[in-house]
Amino acid sequence: MKSKEAGYSEDPKTMLEMDLKAEQETIKNYRERIRQAESSGEFALSEALRDIIRQEQDHEIDLKDALGLR
Ligand SMILES: [Fe+2]
């Protein structure tokens, strides 16, 4: 999932780097949403968001692998 436009480039490596940046921005946003859910006592929502952030972190790992950053 992308929370914003990921951008476009003809260069595959640049494309992957833009995707990685978008994933990291998305993860940051989910962390903030999880904090907000927790502080409002919305624990079921927090659980659902944690499932999503886990998937986004996997996307981040895949992109880092593709870029040779791990
Ligand atoms: Fe994603």
N, CA, C, O and the ligand as a Tripos MOL2 file, in Angstrom:
@<TRIPOS>MOLECULE
protein
  281   279    71     0     0
PROTEIN
NO_CHARGES

@<TRIPOS>ATOM
      1 N           0.8430   -1.1990    0.0000 N.3       1 MET1
      2 CA          0.0000    0.0000    0.0000 C.3       1 MET1
      3 C           0.8760    1.2450    0.0000 C.2       1 MET1
      4 O           1.9210    1.2890    0.6490 O.2       1 MET1
      5 N           0.4360    2.2420   -0.7290 N.am      2 LYS2
      6 CA          1.1240    3.5270   -0.7360 C.3       2 LYS2
      7 C           0.1460    4.5920   -0.2470 C.2       2 LYS2
      8 O          -0.9770    4.7030   -0.7390 O.2       2 LYS2
      9 N           0.6020    5.3760    0.7370 N.am      3 SER3
     10 CA         -0.2850    6.4120    1.2570 C.3       3 SER3
     11 C          -0.1720    7.6820    0.4260 C.2       3 SER3
     12 O          -0.9650    8.6100    0.5820 O.2       3 SER3
     13 N           0.8310    7.7160   -0.4680 N.am      4 LYS4
     14 CA          0.9640    8.8790   -1.3360 C.3       4 LYS4
     15 C           1.5230    8.4010   -2.6650 C.2       4 LYS4
     16 O           1.9410    7.2490   -2.7860 O.2       4 LYS4
     17 N           1.5330    9.2690   -3.6540 N.am      5 GLU5
     18 CA          2.1060    8.9260   -4.9470 C.3       5 GLU5
     19 C           3.5730    8.5610   -4.7670 C.2       5 GLU5
     20 O           4.3320    9.2880   -4.1260 O.2       5 GLU5
     21 N           3.9640    7.4160   -5.3450 N.am      6 ALA6
     22 CA          5.3250    6.9480   -5.1520 C.3       6 ALA6
     23 C           6.3010    7.6150   -6.1200 C.2       6 ALA6
     24 O           7.5130    7.5470   -5.9140 O.2       6 ALA6
     25 N           5.7980    8.2510   -7.1610 N.am      7 GLY7
     26 CA          6.6750    8.9000   -8.1240 C.3       7 GLY7
     27 C           7.0480    7.9580   -9.2510 C.2       7 GLY7
     28 O           6.6710    6.7860   -9.2520 O.2       7 GLY7
     29 N           7.7950    8.4850  -10.2110 N.am      8 TYR8
     30 CA          8.1600    7.6710  -11.3640 C.3       8 TYR8
     31 C           9.5450    8.0550  -11.8660 C.2       8 TYR8
     32 O           9.9200    9.2270  -11.8750 O.2       8 TYR8
     33 N          10.2910    7.0430  -12.2800 N.am      9 SER9
     34 CA         11.5840    7.2910  -12.9200 C.3       9 SER9
     35 C          11.8290    6.2220  -13.9680 C.2       9 SER9
     36 O          11.3420    5.0980  -13.8380 O.2       9 SER9
     37 N          12.5760    6.5600  -15.0020 N.am     10 GLU10
     38 CA         12.9660    5.5750  -16.0320 C.3      10 GLU10
     39 C          14.0170    4.6260  -15.4790 C.2      10 GLU10
     40 O          14.1450    3.4880  -15.9310 O.2      10 GLU10
     41 N          14.7750    5.1150  -14.4850 N.am     11 ASP11
     42 CA         15.8700    4.3290  -13.9210 C.3      11 ASP11
     43 C          15.3540    3.3990  -12.8280 C.2      11 ASP11
     44 O          14.7990    3.8670  -11.8330 O.2      11 ASP11
     45 N          15.5320    2.0690  -12.9990 N.am     12 PRO12
     46 CA         14.9800    1.1050  -12.0360 C.3      12 PRO12
     47 C          15.4730    1.3310  -10.6030 C.2      12 PRO12
     48 O          14.7010    1.2080   -9.6520 O.2      12 PRO12
     49 N          16.7640    1.6620  -10.4530 N.am     13 LYS13
     50 CA         17.2990    1.8590   -9.1040 C.3      13 LYS13
     51 C          16.6650    3.0970   -8.4500 C.2      13 LYS13
     52 O          16.3000    3.0730   -7.2740 O.2      13 LYS13
     53 N          16.5420    4.1650   -9.2260 N.am     14 THR14
     54 CA         15.8890    5.3790   -8.7160 C.3      14 THR14
     55 C          14.4430    5.0820   -8.3490 C.2      14 THR14
     56 O          13.9380    5.5670   -7.3360 O.2      14 THR14
     57 N          13.7830    4.2840   -9.1770 N.am     15 MET15
     58 CA         12.3960    3.8810   -8.9140 C.3      15 MET15
     59 C          12.2970    3.1360   -7.5720 C.2      15 MET15
     60 O          11.4190    3.4200   -6.7580 O.2      15 MET15
     61 N          13.2080    2.1840   -7.3600 N.am     16 LEU16
     62 CA         13.2130    1.4250   -6.1040 C.3      16 LEU16
     63 C          13.4820    2.3450   -4.9140 C.2      16 LEU16
     64 O          12.8800    2.1910   -3.8510 O.2      16 LEU16
     65 N          14.3900    3.2990   -5.1030 N.am     17 GLU17
     66 CA         14.7060    4.2380   -4.0140 C.3      17 GLU17
     67 C          13.5000    5.1060   -3.6820 C.2      17 GLU17
     68 O          13.2500    5.4050   -2.5150 O.2      17 GLU17
     69 N          12.7570    5.5080   -4.6970 N.am     18 MET18
     70 CA         11.5410    6.2980   -4.4670 C.3      18 MET18
     71 C          10.4860    5.4520   -3.7570 C.2      18 MET18
     72 O           9.7940    5.9310   -2.8590 O.2      18 MET18
     73 N          10.3710    4.1800   -4.1720 N.am     19 ASP19
     74 CA          9.4330    3.2650   -3.5060 C.3      19 ASP19
     75 C           9.7990    3.0860   -2.0370 C.2      19 ASP19
     76 O           8.9360    3.0920   -1.1590 O.2      19 ASP19
     77 N          11.1100    2.9260   -1.7880 N.am     20 LEU20
     78 CA         11.5780    2.7410   -0.4070 C.3      20 LEU20
     79 C          11.2290    3.9580    0.4470 C.2      20 LEU20
     80 O          10.7440    3.8200    1.5700 O.2      20 LEU20
     81 N          11.4770    5.1390   -0.0910 N.am     21 LYS21
     82 CA         11.1640    6.3750    0.6360 C.3      21 LYS21
     83 C           9.6700    6.4440    0.9510 C.2      21 LYS21
     84 O           9.2800    6.8390    2.0500 O.2      21 LYS21
     85 N           8.8310    6.0540   -0.0230 N.am     22 ALA22
     86 CA          7.3790    6.0820    0.1640 C.3      22 ALA22
     87 C           6.9540    5.0820    1.2470 C.2      22 ALA22
     88 O           6.0910    5.3860    2.0700 O.2      22 ALA22
     89 N           7.5680    3.8760    1.2440 N.am     23 GLU23
     90 CA          7.2560    2.8810    2.2810 C.3      23 GLU23
     91 C           7.6270    3.4190    3.6650 C.2      23 GLU23
     92 O           6.8760    3.2630    4.6280 O.2      23 GLU23
     93 N           8.7960    4.0540    3.7430 N.am     24 GLN24
     94 CA          9.2540    4.5530    5.0410 C.3      24 GLN24
     95 C           8.3560    5.6730    5.5450 C.2      24 GLN24
     96 O           8.0960    5.7760    6.7430 O.2      24 GLN24
     97 N           7.8870    6.5030    4.6370 N.am     25 GLU25
     98 CA          6.9420    7.5630    4.9970 C.3      25 GLU25
     99 C           5.6210    6.9470    5.4810 C.2      25 GLU25
    100 O           5.0330    7.4010    6.4620 O.2      25 GLU25
    101 N           5.1720    5.9070    4.7740 N.am     26 THR26
    102 CA          3.9370    5.2080    5.1470 C.3      26 THR26
    103 C           4.0640    4.5940    6.5360 C.2      26 THR26
    104 O           3.1500    4.7030    7.3530 O.2      26 THR26
    105 N           5.1920    3.9520    6.8020 N.am     27 ILE27
    106 CA          5.4350    3.3300    8.1120 C.3      27 ILE27
    107 C           5.4060    4.3830    9.2170 C.2      27 ILE27
    108 O           4.8200    4.1700   10.2780 O.2      27 ILE27
    109 N           6.0440    5.5190    8.9530 N.am     28 LYS28
    110 CA          6.0550    6.6190    9.9280 C.3      28 LYS28
    111 C           4.6270    7.0580   10.2390 C.2      28 LYS28
    112 O           4.2750    7.2830   11.3970 O.2      28 LYS28
    113 N           3.8070    7.1760    9.1910 N.am     29 ASN29
    114 CA          2.4140    7.5940    9.3780 C.3      29 ASN29
    115 C           1.6170    6.5630   10.1780 C.2      29 ASN29
    116 O           0.8180    6.9300   11.0390 O.2      29 ASN29
    117 N           1.8310    5.2740    9.8980 N.am     30 TYR30
    118 CA          1.1250    4.2330   10.6590 C.3      30 TYR30
    119 C           1.5390    4.2360   12.1230 C.2      30 TYR30
    120 O           0.7090    4.0310   13.0090 O.2      30 TYR30
    121 N           2.8260    4.4710   12.3760 N.am     31 ARG31
    122 CA          3.2780    4.5400   13.7820 C.3      31 ARG31
    123 C           2.5250    5.6190   14.5280 C.2      31 ARG31
    124 O           2.0810    5.4210   15.6590 O.2      31 ARG31
    125 N           2.3860    6.7710   13.8740 N.am     32 GLU32
    126 CA          1.6610    7.8890   14.4830 C.3      32 GLU32
    127 C           0.2000    7.5180   14.7110 C.2      32 GLU32
    128 O          -0.3590    7.8220   15.7640 O.2      32 GLU32
    129 N          -0.4270    6.8560   13.7220 N.am     33 ARG33
    130 CA         -1.8280    6.4370   13.8630 C.3      33 ARG33
    131 C          -1.9890    5.4300   15.0050 C.2      33 ARG33
    132 O          -2.9730    5.4740   15.7420 O.2      33 ARG33
    133 N          -1.0240    4.5300   15.1450 N.am     34 ILE34
    134 CA         -1.0800    3.5370   16.2300 C.3      34 ILE34
    135 C          -1.0040    4.2460   17.5880 C.2      34 ILE34
    136 O          -1.7440    3.9160   18.5140 O.2      34 ILE34
    137 N          -0.1050    5.2160   17.6880 N.am     35 ARG35
    138 CA         -0.0070    5.9840   18.9410 C.3      35 ARG35
    139 C          -1.3220    6.6840   19.2500 C.2      35 ARG35
    140 O          -1.7780    6.6820   20.3930 O.2      35 ARG35
    141 N          -1.9380    7.2880   18.2210 N.am     36 GLN36
    142 CA         -3.2110    7.9840   18.4240 C.3      36 GLN36
    143 C          -4.3000    7.0070   18.8420 C.2      36 GLN36
    144 O          -5.0910    7.3050   19.7370 O.2      36 GLN36
    145 N          -4.3470    5.8280   18.1910 N.am     37 ALA37
    146 CA         -5.3610    4.8230   18.5290 C.3      37 ALA37
    147 C          -5.1910    4.3670   19.9740 C.2      37 ALA37
    148 O          -6.1640    4.2570   20.7190 O.2      37 ALA37
    149 N          -3.9380    4.1030   20.3630 N.am     38 GLU38
    150 CA         -3.6630    3.6520   21.7350 C.3      38 GLU38
    151 C          -4.0850    4.7090   22.7560 C.2      38 GLU38
    152 O          -4.7100    4.3900   23.7680 O.2      38 GLU38
    153 N          -3.7410    5.9580   22.4860 N.am     39 SER39
    154 CA         -4.0260    6.9920   23.4810 C.3      39 SER39
    155 C          -5.5080    7.3330   23.5400 C.2      39 SER39
    156 O          -5.9560    7.9560   24.5030 O.2      39 SER39
    157 N          -6.2880    6.9330   22.5190 N.am     40 SER40
    158 CA         -7.7450    7.1150   22.6070 C.3      40 SER40
    159 C          -8.4450    5.8540   23.0800 C.2      40 SER40
    160 O          -9.6740    5.7920   23.0900 O.2      40 SER40
    161 N          -7.6740    4.8460   23.4740 N.am     41 GLY41
    162 CA         -8.2760    3.6160   23.9720 C.3      41 GLY41
    163 C          -8.8710    2.7490   22.8710 C.2      41 GLY41
    164 O          -9.6650    1.8480   23.1410 O.2      41 GLY41
    165 N          -8.4790    3.0260   21.6150 N.am     42 GLU42
    166 CA         -8.9840    2.2340   20.4710 C.3      42 GLU42
    167 C          -8.0370    1.0570   20.2180 C.2      42 GLU42
    168 O          -7.2580    1.0610   19.2640 O.2      42 GLU42
    169 N          -8.1230    0.0610   21.0870 N.am     43 PHE43
    170 CA         -7.1330   -1.0200   21.0490 C.3      43 PHE43
    171 C          -7.3480   -1.9750   19.8820 C.2      43 PHE43
    172 O          -6.3800   -2.5090   19.3400 O.2      43 PHE43
    173 N          -8.6030   -2.2010   19.4850 N.am     44 ALA44
    174 CA         -8.8720   -3.0680   18.3270 C.3      44 ALA44
    175 C          -8.3330   -2.4160   17.0510 C.2      44 ALA44
    176 O          -7.7460   -3.0800   16.1960 O.2      44 ALA44
    177 N          -8.5460   -1.1060   16.9430 N.am     45 LEU45
    178 CA         -8.0010   -0.3670   15.7930 C.3      45 LEU45
    179 C          -6.4760   -0.4470   15.7930 C.2      45 LEU45
    180 O          -5.8530   -0.6540   14.7530 O.2      45 LEU45
    181 N          -5.8940   -0.2820   16.9650 N.am     46 SER46
    182 CA         -4.4390   -0.3700   17.0920 C.3      46 SER46
    183 C          -3.9320   -1.7280   16.6050 C.2      46 SER46
    184 O          -2.9230   -1.8050   15.9040 O.2      46 SER46
    185 N          -4.6410   -2.8000   16.9820 N.am     47 GLU47
    186 CA         -4.2620   -4.1460   16.5270 C.3      47 GLU47
    187 C          -4.3240   -4.2640   15.0060 C.2      47 GLU47
    188 O          -3.4220   -4.8240   14.3820 O.2      47 GLU47
    189 N          -5.3910   -3.7340   14.4160 N.am     48 ALA48
    190 CA         -5.5510   -3.7810   12.9560 C.3      48 ALA48
    191 C          -4.4180   -3.0080   12.2820 C.2      48 ALA48
    192 O          -3.8640   -3.4590   11.2790 O.2      48 ALA48
    193 N          -4.0800   -1.8490   12.8320 N.am     49 LEU49
    194 CA         -2.9990   -1.0280   12.2680 C.3      49 LEU49
    195 C          -1.6470   -1.7340   12.4020 C.2      49 LEU49
    196 O          -0.7810   -1.6080   11.5370 O.2      49 LEU49
    197 N          -1.4810   -2.4740   13.4970 N.am     50 ARG50
    198 CA         -0.2190   -3.2120   13.6910 C.3      50 ARG50
    199 C          -0.0510   -4.3100   12.6360 C.2      50 ARG50
    200 O           1.0620   -4.5730   12.1790 O.2      50 ARG50
    201 N          -1.1590   -4.9460   12.2540 N.am     51 ASP51
    202 CA         -1.0980   -5.9420   11.1670 C.3      51 ASP51
    203 C          -0.6320   -5.2790    9.8790 C.2      51 ASP51
    204 O           0.2000   -5.8170    9.1490 O.2      51 ASP51
    205 N          -1.1820   -4.1050    9.6200 N.am     52 ILE52
    206 CA         -0.8280   -3.3930    8.3780 C.3      52 ILE52
    207 C           0.6370   -2.9440    8.4130 C.2      52 ILE52
    208 O           1.3580   -3.0960    7.4280 O.2      52 ILE52
    209 N           1.0660   -2.4000    9.5320 N.am     53 ILE53
    210 CA          2.4440   -1.8780    9.6010 C.3      53 ILE53
    211 C           3.4490   -3.0230    9.4580 C.2      53 ILE53
    212 O           4.5480   -2.8290    8.9380 O.2      53 ILE53
    213 N           3.0700   -4.2080    9.9200 N.am     54 ARG54
    214 CA          3.9410   -5.3740    9.7570 C.3      54 ARG54
    215 C           4.1570   -5.6600    8.2600 C.2      54 ARG54
    216 O           5.2740   -5.9430    7.8260 O.2      54 ARG54
    217 N           3.0730   -5.5820    7.4880 N.am     55 GLN55
    218 CA          3.1830   -5.7970    6.0380 C.3      55 GLN55
    219 C           4.0400   -4.7180    5.3840 C.2      55 GLN55
    220 O           4.8590   -5.0020    4.5110 O.2      55 GLN55
    221 N           3.8400   -3.4800    5.8200 N.am     56 GLU56
    222 CA          4.6160   -2.3770    5.2390 C.3      56 GLU56
    223 C           6.1060   -2.5390    5.5530 C.2      56 GLU56
    224 O           6.9630   -2.2320    4.7260 O.2      56 GLU56
    225 N           6.3970   -3.0260    6.7600 N.am     57 GLN57
    226 CA          7.7980   -3.2520    7.1190 C.3      57 GLN57
    227 C           8.4060   -4.3550    6.2630 C.2      57 GLN57
    228 O           9.5900   -4.3010    5.9290 O.2      57 GLN57
    229 N           7.6030   -5.3590    5.9060 N.am     58 ASP58
    230 CA          8.0830   -6.3930    4.9790 C.3      58 ASP58
    231 C           8.3910   -5.7940    3.6090 C.2      58 ASP58
    232 O           9.3790   -6.1600    2.9720 O.2      58 ASP58
    233 N           7.5340   -4.8650    3.1580 N.am     59 HIS59
    234 CA          7.7950   -4.2000    1.8750 C.3      59 HIS59
    235 C           9.1080   -3.4360    1.9420 C.2      59 HIS59
    236 O           9.9000   -3.4570    1.0000 O.2      59 HIS59
    237 N           9.3300   -2.7620    3.0640 N.am     60 GLU60
    238 CA         10.5690   -1.9950    3.2470 C.3      60 GLU60
    239 C          11.7780   -2.9310    3.1640 C.2      60 GLU60
    240 O          12.7720   -2.6180    2.5100 O.2      60 GLU60
    241 N          11.6800   -4.0890    3.8390 N.am     61 ILE61
    242 CA         12.7760   -5.0670    3.8330 C.3      61 ILE61
    243 C          13.0310   -5.5710    2.4100 C.2      61 ILE61
    244 O          14.1790   -5.6650    1.9780 O.2      61 ILE61
    245 N          11.9430   -5.8970    1.6780 N.am     62 ASP62
    246 CA         12.0910   -6.3780    0.2930 C.3      62 ASP62
    247 C          12.7970   -5.3450   -0.5770 C.2      62 ASP62
    248 O          13.6760   -5.6860   -1.3680 O.2      62 ASP62
    249 N          12.4070   -4.0810   -0.4250 N.am     63 LEU63
    250 CA         13.0200   -3.0230   -1.2410 C.3      63 LEU63
    251 C          14.4860   -2.8280   -0.8640 C.2      63 LEU63
    252 O          15.3330   -2.6190   -1.7330 O.2      63 LEU63
    253 N          14.7840   -2.8970    0.4370 N.am     64 LYS64
    254 CA         16.1770   -2.7830    0.8750 C.3      64 LYS64
    255 C          17.0110   -3.9310    0.3100 C.2      64 LYS64
    256 O          18.1500   -3.7350   -0.1140 O.2      64 LYS64
    257 N          16.4280   -5.1360    0.3120 N.am     65 ASP65
    258 CA         17.1150   -6.2870   -0.2750 C.3      65 ASP65
    259 C          17.3910   -6.0530   -1.7580 C.2      65 ASP65
    260 O          18.4920   -6.3120   -2.2430 O.2      65 ASP65
    261 N          16.3740   -5.5580   -2.4720 N.am     66 ALA66
    262 CA         16.5020   -5.3120   -3.9020 C.3      66 ALA66
    263 C          17.5860   -4.2710   -4.2000 C.2      66 ALA66
    264 O          18.2510   -4.3200   -5.2350 O.2      66 ALA66
    265 N          17.7440   -3.3320   -3.2650 N.am     67 LEU67
    266 CA         18.7360   -2.2570   -3.4430 C.3      67 LEU67
    267 C          20.1020   -2.6340   -2.8630 C.2      67 LEU67
    268 O          21.0570   -1.8640   -2.9570 O.2      67 LEU67
    269 N          20.1840   -3.8280   -2.2610 N.am     68 GLY68
    270 CA         21.4420   -4.2590   -1.6590 C.3      68 GLY68
    271 C          21.8110   -3.4750   -0.4160 C.2      68 GLY68
    272 O          22.9900   -3.2900   -0.1160 O.2      68 GLY68
    273 N          20.7910   -3.0090    0.3130 N.am     69 LEU69
    274 CA         21.0280   -2.1820    1.5030 C.3      69 LEU69
    275 C          21.0230   -2.9760    2.8040 C.2      69 LEU69
    276 O          21.1640   -2.4120    3.8890 O.2      69 LEU69
    277 N          20.8580   -4.2940    2.6820 N.am     70 ARG70
    278 CA         20.8740   -5.0990    3.9040 C.3      70 ARG70
    279 C          21.9710   -6.1480    3.8330 C.2      70 ARG70
    280 O          22.1420   -6.9260    4.7720 O.2      70 ARG70
    281 FE          3.6670   -1.0380    1.0540 Fe       71 LIG71
@<TRIPOS>BOND
     1     1     2 1
     2     2     3 1
     3     3     4 2
     4     3     5 am
     5     5     6 1
     6     6     7 1
     7     7     8 2
     8     7     9 am
     9     9    10 1
    10    10    11 1
    11    11    12 2
    12    11    13 am
    13    13    14 1
    14    14    15 1
    15    15    16 2
    16    15    17 am
    17    17    18 1
    18    18    19 1
    19    19    20 2
    20    19    21 am
    21    21    22 1
    22    22    23 1
    23    23    24 2
    24    23    25 am
    25    25    26 1
    26    26    27 1
    27    27    28 2
    28    27    29 am
    29    29    30 1
    30    30    31 1
    31    31    32 2
    32    31    33 am
    33    33    34 1
    34    34    35 1
    35    35    36 2
    36    35    37 am
    37    37    38 1
    38    38    39 1
    39    39    40 2
    40    39    41 am
    41    41    42 1
    42    42    43 1
    43    43    44 2
    44    43    45 am
    45    45    46 1
    46    46    47 1
    47    47    48 2
    48    47    49 am
    49    49    50 1
    50    50    51 1
    51    51    52 2
    52    51    53 am
    53    53    54 1
    54    54    55 1
    55    55    56 2
    56    55    57 am
    57    57    58 1
    58    58    59 1
    59    59    60 2
    60    59    61 am
    61    61    62 1
    62    62    63 1
    63    63    64 2
    64    63    65 am
    65    65    66 1
    66    66    67 1
    67    67    68 2
    68    67    69 am
    69    69    70 1
    70    70    71 1
    71    71    72 2
    72    71    73 am
    73    73    74 1
    74    74    75 1
    75    75    76 2
    76    75    77 am
    77    77    78 1
    78    78    79 1
    79    79    80 2
    80    79    81 am
    81    81    82 1
    82    82    83 1
    83    83    84 2
    84    83    85 am
    85    85    86 1
    86    86    87 1
    87    87    88 2
    88    87    89 am
    89    89    90 1
    90    90    91 1
    91    91    92 2
    92    91    93 am
    93    93    94 1
    94    94    95 1
    95    95    96 2
    96    95    97 am
    97    97    98 1
    98    98    99 1
    99    99   100 2
   100    99   101 am
   101   101   102 1
   102   102   103 1
   103   103   104 2
   104   103   105 am
   105   105   106 1
   106   106   107 1
   107   107   108 2
   108   107   109 am
   109   109   110 1
   110   110   111 1
   111   111   112 2
   112   111   113 am
   113   113   114 1
   114   114   115 1
   115   115   116 2
   116   115   117 am
   117   117   118 1
   118   118   119 1
   119   119   120 2
   120   119   121 am
   121   121   122 1
   122   122   123 1
   123   123   124 2
   124   123   125 am
   125   125   126 1
   126   126   127 1
   127   127   128 2
   128   127   129 am
   129   129   130 1
   130   130   131 1
   131   131   132 2
   132   131   133 am
   133   133   134 1
   134   134   135 1
   135   135   136 2
   136   135   137 am
   137   137   138 1
   138   138   139 1
   139   139   140 2
   140   139   141 am
   141   141   142 1
   142   142   143 1
   143   143   144 2
   144   143   145 am
   145   145   146 1
   146   146   147 1
   147   147   148 2
   148   147   149 am
   149   149   150 1
   150   150   151 1
   151   151   152 2
   152   151   153 am
   153   153   154 1
   154   154   155 1
   155   155   156 2
   156   155   157 am
   157   157   158 1
   158   158   159 1
   159   159   160 2
   160   159   161 am
   161   161   162 1
   162   162   163 1
   163   163   164 2
   164   163   165 am
   165   165   166 1
   166   166   167 1
   167   167   168 2
   168   167   169 am
   169   169   170 1
   170   170   171 1
   171   171   172 2
   172   171   173 am
   173   173   174 1
   174   174   175 1
   175   175   176 2
   176   175   177 am
   177   177   178 1
   178   178   179 1
   179   179   180 2
   180   179   181 am
   181   181   182 1
   182   182   183 1
   183   183   184 2
   184   183   185 am
   185   185   186 1
   186   186   187 1
   187   187   188 2
   188   187   189 am
   189   189   190 1
   190   190   191 1
   191   191   192 2
   192   191   193 am
   193   193   194 1
   194   194   195 1
   195   195   196 2
   196   195   197 am
   197   197   198 1
   198   198   199 1
   199   199   200 2
   200   199   201 am
   201   201   202 1
   202   202   203 1
   203   203   204 2
   204   203   205 am
   205   205   206 1
   206   206   207 1
   207   207   208 2
   208   207   209 am
   209   209   210 1
   210   210   211 1
   211   211   212 2
   212   211   213 am
   213   213   214 1
   214   214   215 1
   215   215   216 2
   216   215   217 am
   217   217   218 1
   218   218   219 1
   219   219   220 2
   220   219   221 am
   221   221   222 1
   222   222   223 1
   223   223   224 2
   224   223   225 am
   225   225   226 1
   226   226   227 1
   227   227   228 2
   228   227   229 am
   229   229   230 1
   230   230   231 1
   231   231   232 2
   232   231   233 am
   233   233   234 1
   234   234   235 1
   235   235   236 2
   236   235   237 am
   237   237   238 1
   238   238   239 1
   239   239   240 2
   240   239   241 am
   241   241   242 1
   242   242   243 1
   243   243   244 2
   244   243   245 am
   245   245   246 1
   246   246   247 1
   247   247   248 2
   248   247   249 am
   249   249   250 1
   250   250   251 1
   251   251   252 2
   252   251   253 am
   253   253   254 1
   254   254   255 1
   255   255   256 2
   256   255   257 am
   257   257   258 1
   258   258   259 1
   259   259   260 2
   260   259   261 am
   261   261   262 1
   262   262   263 1
   263   263   264 2
   264   263   265 am
   265   265   266 1
   266   266   267 1
   267   267   268 2
   268   267   269 am
   269   269   270 1
   270   270   271 1
   271   271   272 2
   272   271   273 am
   273   273   274 1
   274   274   275 1
   275   275   276 2
   276   275   277 am
   277   277   278 1
   278   278   279 1
   279   279   280 2
@<TRIPOS>SUBSTRUCTURE
     1 MET1         2 RESIDUE 1 A MET
     2 LYS2         6 RESIDUE 1 A LYS
     3 SER3        10 RESIDUE 1 A SER
     4 LYS4        14 RESIDUE 1 A LYS
     5 GLU5        18 RESIDUE 1 A GLU
     6 ALA6        22 RESIDUE 1 A ALA
     7 GLY7        26 RESIDUE 1 A GLY
     8 TYR8        30 RESIDUE 1 A TYR
     9 SER9        34 RESIDUE 1 A SER
    10 GLU10       38 RESIDUE 1 A GLU
    11 ASP11       42 RESIDUE 1 A ASP
    12 PRO12       46 RESIDUE 1 A PRO
    13 LYS13       50 RESIDUE 1 A LYS
    14 THR14       54 RESIDUE 1 A THR
    15 MET15       58 RESIDUE 1 A MET
    16 LEU16       62 RESIDUE 1 A LEU
    17 GLU17       66 RESIDUE 1 A GLU
    18 MET18       70 RESIDUE 1 A MET
    19 ASP19       74 RESIDUE 1 A ASP
    20 LEU20       78 RESIDUE 1 A LEU
    21 LYS21       82 RESIDUE 1 A LYS
    22 ALA22       86 RESIDUE 1 A ALA
    23 GLU23       90 RESIDUE 1 A GLU
    24 GLN24       94 RESIDUE 1 A GLN
    25 GLU25       98 RESIDUE 1 A GLU
    26 THR26      102 RESIDUE 1 A THR
    27 ILE27      106 RESIDUE 1 A ILE
    28 LYS28      110 RESIDUE 1 A LYS
    29 ASN29      114 RESIDUE 1 A ASN
    30 TYR30      118 RESIDUE 1 A TYR
    31 ARG31      122 RESIDUE 1 A ARG
    32 GLU32      126 RESIDUE 1 A GLU
    33 ARG33      130 RESIDUE 1 A ARG
    34 ILE34      134 RESIDUE 1 A ILE
    35 ARG35      138 RESIDUE 1 A ARG
    36 GLN36      142 RESIDUE 1 A GLN
    37 ALA37      146 RESIDUE 1 A ALA
    38 GLU38      150 RESIDUE 1 A GLU
    39 SER39      154 RESIDUE 1 A SER
    40 SER40      158 RESIDUE 1 A SER
    41 GLY41      162 RESIDUE 1 A GLY
    42 GLU42      166 RESIDUE 1 A GLU
    43 PHE43      170 RESIDUE 1 A PHE
    44 ALA44      174 RESIDUE 1 A ALA
    45 LEU45      178 RESIDUE 1 A LEU
    46 SER46      182 RESIDUE 1 A SER
    47 GLU47      186 RESIDUE 1 A GLU
    48 ALA48      190 RESIDUE 1 A ALA
    49 LEU49      194 RESIDUE 1 A LEU
    50 ARG50      198 RESIDUE 1 A ARG
    51 ASP51      202 RESIDUE 1 A ASP
    52 ILE52      206 RESIDUE 1 A ILE
    53 ILE53      210 RESIDUE 1 A ILE
    54 ARG54      214 RESIDUE 1 A ARG
    55 GLN55      218 RESIDUE 1 A GLN
    56 GLU56      222 RESIDUE 1 A GLU
    57 GLN57      226 RESIDUE 1 A GLN
    58 ASP58      230 RESIDUE 1 A ASP
    59 HIS59      234 RESIDUE 1 A HIS
    60 GLU60      238 RESIDUE 1 A GLU
    61 ILE61      242 RESIDUE 1 A ILE
    62 ASP62      246 RESIDUE 1 A ASP
    63 LEU63      250 RESIDUE 1 A LEU
    64 LYS64      254 RESIDUE 1 A LYS
    65 ASP65      258 RESIDUE 1 A ASP
    66 ALA66      262 RESIDUE 1 A ALA
    67 LEU67      266 RESIDUE 1 A LEU
    68 GLY68      270 RESIDUE 1 A GLY
    69 LEU69      274 RESIDUE 1 A LEU
    70 ARG70      278 RESIDUE 1 A ARG
    71 LIG71      281 GROUP 0 **** ****
